[in-house]
Amino acid sequence: MDRHLAGRSAAGAVRGFTMVEILIVLAIVALLATVGMGAYGRHREKVLVSQAVIDIGAISTAIKLFETDARALPASLGEVGFGNKLDPWGRPYRYFDLASKKGNGMARKDKKLAPLNSDFDLYSTGKDGQSKGPLVTPVSRDDVVRARDGRFIGLASEFDP
């Protein structure tokens, strides 16, 4: 017997993959990658929202400390060291002192059109970068807001479903 054929079965040569088998494997890999990318995108968005919640909480605390010391709210985020702070989507946080002339009339509102806060509004315009006063407008649903004078910080869609 030829020494090159010694380890092979009687059926013959080593069998490779057919084109159909390779295409099936590629289709399965593509399907798994698509599902995985969607899950990754949703997870990444949750992480960005969580970071905005943390930032708004820290900025809110700094504003409250400023108010305690100065007996007035700051005119801008720059006065509390957050003037250049960007949200996770790369846009500046929005702040309005609702007692001042500048902030008067700028209050964000819930679905009953009641102001979210009585002291100041602080929020991120979210993923789409757009926002309107009432939270019920579609462009405001992804905003990360401070409401109930700081007792709620989170997505507008979760505050006022």
C-alpha positions in Angstrom: 0.0 0.0 0.0 1.2 3.5 -0.7 2.5 5.2 2.3 0.5 8.4 1.6 -2.8 6.5 1.8 -2.0 4.6 5.0 -4.1 6.7 7.4 -7.2 7.2 5.2 -10.4 5.2 5.2 -11.6 3.1 2.4 -14.0 5.9 1.4 -11.1 7.9 0.1 -9.8 11.5 0.4 -10.3 14.0 3.3 -13.6 15.8 2.8 -13.8 19.7 2.9 -16.7 22.0 3.5 -19.1 22.6 0.7 -20.1 26.1 -0.4 -23.6 25.7 1.1 -22.2 24.8 4.5 -19.9 27.8 4.5 -22.8 30.1 3.5 -24.9 28.7 6.3 -22.2 29.4 8.8 -21.7 32.9 7.5 -25.4 33.6 7.7 -25.5 32.4 11.3 -22.5 34.5 12.2 -24.1 37.6 10.5 -27.4 37.0 12.4 -25.6 36.7 15.8 -23.6 39.9 15.0 -26.7 41.8 14.2 -28.4 40.7 17.4 -25.3 41.5 19.4 -24.9 44.9 17.9 -28.5 45.8 18.8 -28.0 44.7 22.3 -24.7 46.6 22.6 -26.4 49.8 21.3 -29.1 49.5 23.9 -26.6 48.9 26.6 -24.4 51.8 25.5 -27.4 54.1 25.6 -28.3 53.0 29.1 -24.7 53.8 30.2 -24.9 57.3 28.6 -28.2 58.0 30.4 -26.7 56.8 33.7 -23.7 59.1 33.3 -26.1 62.0 32.6 -28.0 61.2 35.8 -24.8 61.1 37.8 -23.7 64.4 36.3 -27.0 66.1 36.9 -27.0 64.9 40.5 -23.5 66.3 41.0 -24.3 69.6 39.4 -27.5 69.9 41.4 -25.6 69.4 44.6 -23.1 72.1 43.6 -26.0 74.5 42.9 -27.6 73.8 46.3 -24.3 74.3 48.1 -23.9 77.6 46.2 -27.4 78.6 47.2 -26.7 77.9 50.8 -23.5 80.0 50.8 -24.7 82.9 48.6 -28.4 82.8 49.6 -29.2 82.9 45.9 -29.0 80.5 43.0 -26.2 80.9 40.5 -26.8 82.8 37.3 -25.0 80.1 35.3 -23.4 76.7 35.7 -20.0 78.5 35.3 -20.5 80.0 38.8 -20.5 76.5 40.3 -17.6 75.1 38.2 -19.6 73.3 35.5 -19.7 76.0 32.8 -17.9 73.8 30.3 -19.4 70.5 31.4 -20.9 68.5 28.4 -23.5 65.8 28.7 -22.5 62.2 27.4 -23.7 63.2 23.9 -21.3 66.2 23.7 -23.8 69.0 24.4 -23.9 71.5 27.3 -26.3 70.9 30.2 -29.2 73.3 30.3 -29.8 75.3 33.5 -32.4 77.9 34.3 -32.9 79.7 37.7 -36.7 79.8 37.7 -36.8 82.7 40.1 -34.7 85.1 37.9 -35.9 87.2 35.1 -33.7 85.2 32.7 -35.2 81.8 33.8 -38.7 83.1 34.4 -41.1 81.3 31.9 -38.5 78.7 31.0 -39.8 76.0 33.4 -40.1 72.5 31.9 -43.5 71.0 32.4 -45.1 67.6 32.9 -48.1 66.2 31.1 -50.5 68.3 33.2 -48.4 71.3 32.2 -47.3 71.8 35.8 -43.6 72.9 36.3 -41.2 70.1 37.1 -39.3 72.2 39.7 -39.9 75.2 41.8 -36.3 76.2 42.2 -34.3 75.6 39.0 -34.4 73.4 36.0 -31.3 71.3 35.0 -31.4 68.8 32.2 -29.7 67.2 29.2 -31.3 67.3 25.8 -30.5 63.6 25.4 -29.5 61.5 22.4 -31.4 63.6 19.8 -30.2 67.0 21.1 -33.7 68.4 20.8 -36.1 69.5 23.5 -39.4 71.4 24.1 -40.8 72.7 27.3 -43.4 70.0 28.0 -42.1 66.5 28.5 -45.0 65.0 26.4 -43.5 66.2 23.1 -41.8 63.4 21.3 -38.4 65.3 21.1 -38.4 65.6 24.9 -38.9 62.0 25.7 -35.2 61.2 25.6 -34.2 64.2 27.8 -32.5 63.4 31.1 -34.3 65.7 33.6 -34.2 66.8 37.2 -37.8 67.0 38.6 -39.7 67.4 41.8 -36.9 69.8 43.1 -34.3 67.0 42.7 -36.3 64.1 44.1 -36.3 62.6 40.6 -33.4 62.5 38.1 -33.8 60.4 35.0 -35.3 60.0 31.5 -38.3 62.2 30.8 -40.1 59.1 29.5 -39.7 57.4 32.9 -40.8 60.5 34.9 -44.0 61.3 33.0 -45.0 58.2 31.0 
